[in-house]
Amino acid sequence: MSATATVVPHWIAGAADESAARWGEVTDSATGEVSARVPLASAADVDRAVRAAAEAARGWAATSLSRRTAVMFAFRQLVHEHRDELARIVTREHGKVLSDAAGEVQRGLEVVDFACGIAHLLKGEMTPQVSGGIDSYSLRQPLGVMAGITPFNFPVMVPMWMFPIAIAAGNAFVLKPSEQDPSASLLLARLFAQAGLPEGVLTVVNGDREAVNALLSHPQIAGVSFVGSTPIARHVYETASAHGKRVQALGGAKNHAVVLPDADLDLAADGLVSAAYGSAGQRCMAVSVAVAVGDVGDRLVEAVRTRLEDLTTGPGTDPASQMGPLVSSAHRARVAELVDSGEAEGAQVLVDGRGLTVDGHDGGHWLGPTLLDRVRPGMRVYDEEIFGPVLVVVRAESYPEALQLVNANPYGNGAAIFTRDGGAARQFEQDVVAGMVGVNVPIPVPMAYHSFGGWKHSLFGDLHVHGPDGVRFNTRGKVVTRRWPNPADRGIDLGFPVLS
């Protein structure tokens, strides 16, 4: 363990809490050194945290919208002031380069911006005089305590897709970040407290499967948001919904980019390289499959291969690095094993990152950019989510064949098309079975005022994350029909109410 290793505690009832019978380790992804210890919450720890959150939720829900908004604006300013510190934490624990980490912080801030407008977003509707002396109106109210279970790949952005809207809407929120890179969540909780958020409204509980299952079954948790792999998303959805909770569980992805023969080849190659290898491919919106249509295949593969020769892989703190390490040695081994399987099943390994080493960082979790051609459905490297710096190329003879390939895949997170043909692009928008679509945009992550989410095995639940769906998920509707007493309205009538 590094001599500078620290403890990343829980944040319960507005204070750091190191209670734990079990501990995990946080590593510096570029060196492999242990940089921190993290307590792993038991079911009893989760219960204590949720009870404190439930107590805080009652007072927070009764707090005026103007006060809640003021706290959100103060939090936004503090995150802005600490954005560089947050990016450095992400780079140390996750491994992505600093510019990528800074972009993650910015995309999280955009959701805080959206949440600052909560007073407008919670406005109901009113219809006066629906009948004689009777008015009807709707309103939205918080649910109580919401929970978020977030992945390692976006330790700032994904939590901030969840808790700002939930809290602005009047809920308390319990966050269970990835135990692999939890430090950013702790800093966000401290900043929110500094902004004036009452104790217990935002809680951070570190942990693994035991903590997750305790949250999914806790009677005082009203709803659960999750981002992670599809098997765990399915478990989260089935378990939490069986316990009566509303759930939005975002699963894995196998994002395809269709490249038509008329595409701007330089734009397509630049986009594929950026989307496949940014953050070492550890993004749920990374393009992992390029579908080359017609005679564009050889030209596209060569354009991508040439660009990979110029990519620099190294520690995220080095300004010269364009791609950092993978998050852990175990994850690096899994990605390499999938490349092994693709090669064994007949794929052509055109660029091989399995042997990459970085001088002075022998313990880092390194795997360089990798490109496989002539991949087919049925190969593990195609069928499984890789979540690493690996792009596979599949050949299709025509647009209909390419579309069928994309739509047959069990994942439906994002899809993109590269073309100059507006008619083909519009047809793709309508035909593709995916929740987010890019036209000459390889990573179509929507802005905060739209909602993020996929289809098929990429989402379990009805509502997407942040944006308008985020407001709907974190509140419930109520309709009031109101009449003030009038002597003319008295009298018993056992018929079904009919307004007139």
N, C-alpha and C positions, 0 to 999 in steps of 0.2 A: 504493500500500500504506500502511496505517496506520502511524504512527510507533511504535505499541505492538505491532506484529506480532511474534510469537514463533515458535519452532520447536516442533512437536509431534513428538517423536522416536519411533522404535520402542522397545520394551522387550524386550531379549534377554538371557538369562542373568542376569537380575536387575539390569540397568543400562540407562540411556538410551543409545540408539544412533542417530546421525544419518546413517548410511551411506546414500547414494543417488546415483544418476546422474541421476535425474529428480525433480522436485518438483511438488507440487500446492499449491493455495491454499484456505484455509478463510476463508469470509466471515461477517461479521455480517449475519444475514438481514434485520434491520430497517434497516440503513443501506447494505448492499451493499459496505461497506469490507472489505478483506482484513485479517483479524485474526491470521492465522498461516500459516506455511508447513509443509507436511507432506512428509516423504520418501516416495517411492513405491518400494517394494521390487522388486528384480529377482528372477529365479528363483534366482540365487546367494545373495541375501540371505535368501530364504525357506529355502533348503537349510541355510544356516548356523544359522538360528533353530530349525528343526525338529531338527537334530542336537543342539543344546544341550538342547532339550526332551526328546528321547529319552534322553539321558544322565540328566537329572533324573528322568525317569519311573521309572527302575529303583529309585532310592533311595526315591522317594515311595511307590511301591506297597508297599514293604517296611515303611513307617512304620506304627506301630500305629494302630488306629482311634481310640483315645483321644487320641493326639497330633493326628491329622488333625482330629478334632472340636474340640479346643482351639483350633487355628488358625482353624477356621471361625467359632467363637464370637467370637474376637478380631477377625476381619475384619468380622463383622456389627456389632460395637460401633463400629468405626472408620467404616464406611459411615454408620451412624446419626449419628455426630458430624459427618460431613462432608456430610450430606444437603443442606444449604442451598447449599454450594459446588457440589455436583454439579448441583443444579437451575439455578443461575446459569449454569454452563457450557452446559447443554442449551439454555437460553433464548437465550444469545448466539449459539451456532452453528446451532441448529435453527430457533429463532424462536418456539416455543410459549411461552405465557404461563407465569409462574413457578408458579402453582398447579398447572397441568397437568404441568409438569416435576417438581414435588415429588411429585405422584401417581405419576409414572413411577418415581421413585426408590423409593417405598414398595412398589410392586408388584415391583420387583426384590429388595428386602429380604425379601419374603415367600418367595422361592425360596431365599434364603440361610437363612432360618429352617428351611425344609424340609430343606435339605442338612445342617443341624446335627444332624438325627436320622439321619444315614447309618448309624450302627451298628445301629440297629433295622432300617433298610431293607435292609441287606445280609445279614440273618440268613437262613440256609438252612433246609432241612428235613431231618429224620433219621428213618429207619425202622429200628429195631433188629430183629435176628433175622429178616430176610427169608427166610433159610434157616438151616440148622443152622450156628451160629457165624459167620454172615455178616450184616453191617450195610450199609445203603445210605444215603447222604446227599448233599445237593446244596449247592453254594456258588456265589457269584458273584465274579468277579475282574475287575480293570481290564484294558483293552485295550492301553494304552500311551500314545500321543499322539493326542488328539482335536483337531479344528479347528472353529472357528466363524467363519462369514462373515455379518456382521450389517448391517442397513440403517440409513439415516440417520434414520428417523422415531422410533426409540426407542434412542438411543445409550447409555443406561444399562440400561433394562429388558431388552431382548432379549439383550445379552451376559450379563446376570445370569440369564436363563432357562437359559443353557447352561453356563457354566464352573463355577459353584459345585457343581452335582451331579457333573459330570465329575471335578473335582478332589477333592471329598470321597470319591468312589468309588475314588480312588487313581491316576487318570490325570494326565498333564501335558496342558496345553491351550494351543493356539496360536490367538489371536483376531486376525481381520482385520476391523477395524471399517470403517465407511464413511469414506472419505477426506474426506467433506464435513463431518463433525463428530466428529473422533477424540479430542478432548481428554479427554472423560469416561473413555474406556477406559484412557488413560494414568494418570489419577488412581486408578482402581480397581486397576490393577496395582501402583502404589506403595503403596496402602493394604494390599493383600494381603501385600506384602513386609514392611511394617511389622508386620503381624499374625504374622509368623514363617514365612511360606511360603518354602520353600527356593528358591534361585535356579534359574530355568529351568522351574519347574512351571507358571507362567503367563507366556506370551509374548504381546506385542502387536506385530504386523507391519502397518504401514500400506501401502496400495497400491491398485492398480486391477486390471484384468483379468489382467495378467501375474502378479501375486501370487496371485490366485485360482486360476488354472490351475496354477500351481506347487504349491499346496497340494493340489489335486484329484488330482494325479498323483504326489505324493511317496511313495516306498515306505514311509516310516516314519510316515505318517499312517494311523491305523486307522479313523477315522470322521470324518464331516463333518456338521455342522449348519448349516443355511442358512435365512435369512428374507429374502425379496425378491420381485421380480416373477416371474410365471409363466414367461416365456421363459428367464430366467436360472436359475430353480429347476430347470427341465427339463434345462438344460445341466449344472448342478451334479450332478444325480442321475445322468444318463447317463454323464458323464465319470468321476465318482468311483467309481460302481459298476463301471464297466468296468475300473477299476484295483483292484478287489477290496475296496473300502471299504464299510462300512455307511453309509447316508445317510438323513438326514431333511431334506428340502428343502421348506420352506413357501413357497408361491407367492402370487399375487395373490388378489383378492377382488372380489366385486360383491354386497355384503351387502344383502338385501332385508328390509324390514319390512312385513308384511301388516297392514293396519288394517281390521278388520271393522266393520260398521255399528253394532254395540253397544258399541264400545270407549269407554272414558273419553277423550273427545276432548282434554281439557286434558293428561292424562297422555301421550297419544300424541304430541301436538304438542310438548310439552316434551322428550319422549324423542327424537323425530326431530331436533329442532334441536340438542340436546346431542350426539347421536351423529354427526350429519352434519357439524357445523361445529367441534367441538372439535379442537384441534391443526390447524386449517385443513383438516380432512378428511384429513390425512396419517396415517391409521391403517389397518392392514389389517382392523380390525374396525369401521371407520366404516360407518354406514348410508348407502348411496349411492342406493338405490332405495326409494321408498315405494309400496307397491301398495295403492291405495285401492279397496275392494270395495263394490259397490253404490252407494247414494246418499250415502256418506260423503265422496266425493271433493271436492266444492266446499267443504264445511265444513272439511275437513282442510287443504286448500290455503290457505284464508283464515286459519286459525289459525296455520299455519306462517309465512305471509307477514307477519302482524301481529307475530309474535315477532322476525322478522329486522329489523324496523324499529328495534328497541331494542338490537340487538347492537352492541358497540363493538369495532372492529378497530384495533389499534395495536401498538406495540412491546411485547414480552413483559415487559419490565421495568416497564412502567407498570401500577400496580395497577388502573387503570380498564379496561384492555384485557381483553376476553374471548376474542379470537382474534388470533393474530399473523400474520406473513407466511409465505409459502411458503419453502422451503429455498433456492432458487436462482432466478436469472432465467430459466434454461433451463426449469426445471420450471413456473414461472409462465406462460411462453409456451405450453407444451404444454397446460396446463389451459385457458387462454383459447381456444386453437385448438379444443379439443373443444367448448367452449360455442358457439363460432362455428359449428361443424359442426351442432350440434343445432338452432340457430336456422335455419340454411339448409335443414335437412331437415324443418322444419315444427313443431318444438317451440315452445311458448310460453314466452318468457323473462319470468317474472313479477317476479323480483328479479335485478338485473344487477350483479355486483361487478367487472366488467372495468375500469371507469373509476375505481376507488377510488384516492385519493391520501391520504397521511397527512402532515400539516404537519410540516416539519422532518426528514422521512425520505424525501426524494425518491428516493433510491437503493435503497430497500427493495423486496422482492419481493412487492408487495401485490396481492391479488385478494380482493375482499370476498365475503360470503355470496351465493350465487347459487341461484335456484330455477327449475326448468324443469317445466312441466306438459305433459300430452298427449304424453309420450314413448312411443315404441313400440320393441319389439325390432327390430333391423335398423338403427336409428340408431347412429352411432358413439358418441354420448354415453351410450347404453345399453349397447352391446356391450363397450366398452373400460373398463378400470379407470381412473378419473379421478385419484384420489388428491389431491383438492383440495376446497375448500369449495363443493361443488356437490351439491345434492339433486335428483334427478329423480323425477317422479311419473308412475306408470303406472296406468291405470284397468282394473279387472276387474269383470265383472258378478256373479261368484259366487266362493265359496271354492274350488270345484274349479278354476275358471279361474286364480285367483291361485296356487294350489298348483302347477298345471302350469307357469305362468310361472317360478316360483322354481326348480322342479326341472329345467326345460329349460336353465337358464343353465349354462354350462360351469364356473363357479366354485361351490364349496361350502364356503366358510369358515364363515360364520355366517348365521343367519336368525332373525327375530323375528316374533312375532305380538302384536297388541294386541287384547284382547277381554275381556269379562266372563264369557264362556261357558266353563266348565271343560271341557265335553265337546269343544268346538271346539279349545281349547288342547291337550288331550291328543291329539286326532287329529292336530294339526299336529306335535307332538313325534314321533309315530310315522311320519308320512308324509313330512316334509320331508327332502330329501337334502342334509344339511349336517352338519359336524362339531360345531358348537356352536349351541345353540338358546336363544333367550330368550323367555319368556312375560311380556309387559309389562316386559321388560328389553331395551333396545335394543342394549346392548353386552355380550353374555354371555361375557365373558372369565373363564374359571374361576380359582379360587384355586389356589395353588401345589401343593396336595395332590391336585388333579386335573390332567390333562394338556391342553395347548393344541394344537389342530390341526384342519385342515379336511378335506374330502373333494374328490373330483374333481380339477380342475386347481389346487386350492389346496394340495395336498400330494402330493409324490412321495416314496414310502417308506412303511414300515409303521407306524412309531412316531411319536407326537406328542412335543412338547417339554415339558420339566419334569414334575413329578409322577411317578407310578409308571412311565410310559413313559420318562421321562428317566433313571431308574435302570436300566431294562432296556437302553436304548440305549447307555449308557456302561459297561456290564459285559457279560460273557458267562457263561453258565451252565456248570457242570461237575458231573457226577454221579459219585460215588465208590462203588464196591462193595468192601467191605473184609472180609478174613478173616485172622485171625492163625494162624500154623502150628499144626497139630494132626496128630499121626501118623496118626490115623484117616482124615484127608482125603487122604492121599497115594495116588498111583496115576494111570495114564494113562487118559483117557477122551476119544475123538475125537468123541463126539457133541456136538451143540449144547448149551450149558450150560442146564440146567433146575434151578431151585432147588426144594428140597423140605425 
